[in-house]
Amino acid sequence: MGDALSEPVLVALVGLFGGILLGLAARMGRFCTLGAIEDLYYGENTLRLRMWGIAIGVAVAGTFSLAALGLLDLNQTLYLSRAWNPAESVIGGLVFGYGMALAGNCGYGALARIGGGDLRSLLIVLVMGLSAYITLGGPLAGLRIWLFGAAEPAQNVPTFAHSIAALSGGSVNTIGIIIGVAIVVLTLLHRGLRQSFSHIFWGGIAGLAVVSGWAGTQWIATKGFDATAVVSHTFSAPIGETMLYAMTSYGNTIGFGTGSVMGVLVGALLGSLIKGHFRWEACDDPRELRRQILGAVLMGMGAVIAVGCSVGQGLSAFSVLSFSAPVTLLSIMAGAAIGLRQLILGFAPSV
């Protein structure tokens, strides 16, 4: 494409840009999956969960706007190019959510915490990345395929927008934009959210980060000569990919996932320095460390089974209105609720 930068480097830079936005959203706006769930279940505060509503709505409206302008082929995206397996979404989501509660963060949140100096999260990220690759293409890959089957090409584009368009005769892209705008409007009906510009702004930034991934990788795939995948942000296999690239960069190619992971680290570091929150932290409780390692293992496995983590399914897959997105996200929330109850209240029946 260009003499200065190769296509893999350009793809990585696209991931880096969106990753920085996500890292800033995590540290500056407290955009966090588990934190939103904890606030909902135990703090009776829905503001951070409503940030996700803003992020999802912006991502949906932006993604279908790209498609309407001819800047994105929805059929080329990961979540719409493969057939949906509901069992993968439910079981993978439950396992990921439960692991997230045990670890105290998802992969994205752990990366953001590393940017703030939390060394405990470094271990979570390393174990999660290793677990994801073991499940994706390592010793557990055969068991995963035996249980859930190999990925099959999609026969019909599995999105809510396409289903509604088939029933109504309307335009798929117009319907997608309307759904995205409707999600934002309905989320903003909450007066507390309307009074918090920070929650609205950083939720919107997270949504735009996902849109930037689709736009950038589609442009490179269209203009370039390499077989470039059209992807956006997720933090399961890309963590393992980044670890592998760090060890074998001389004979390996950098990609979007590695740029995205590094971007979150950079954005989180910048955000923590701006807020004055950077400080080194380490784990001094062996029991907590064991729990976090187990949680990281489960997150890596669950994310690969579900074809995405809380960001991959909760934002990127949601942005194309994939059938898998709400099912996986609700399963993640249910798994996290079970894990949080175990940690906070235990499973013993009340007397």
Secondary structure by P-SEA (a helix, b strand, c coil): ccccccaaaaaaaaaaaaaaaaaaaaacccccaaaaaaaacccccaaaaaaaaaaaaaaaaaaaaaaaaccccccccccccccccaaaaaaaaaaaaaaaaaacccaaaaaaaaaaccaaaaaaaaaaaaaaaaaacccaaaaaaaaccccccccccccaaaaaaaaccccaaaaaaaaaaaaaaaaaccccccccaaaaaaaaaaaaaaaaaaaaaaaaaaaccccccccccccaaaaaaaaaaaaccccccccaaaaaaaaaaaaaaaaaaaaccbbbbbbccaaaaaaaaaaaaaaaaaaaaacccccccccccccccccaaaaaaaaaaaaaaaaaaaacccccccc
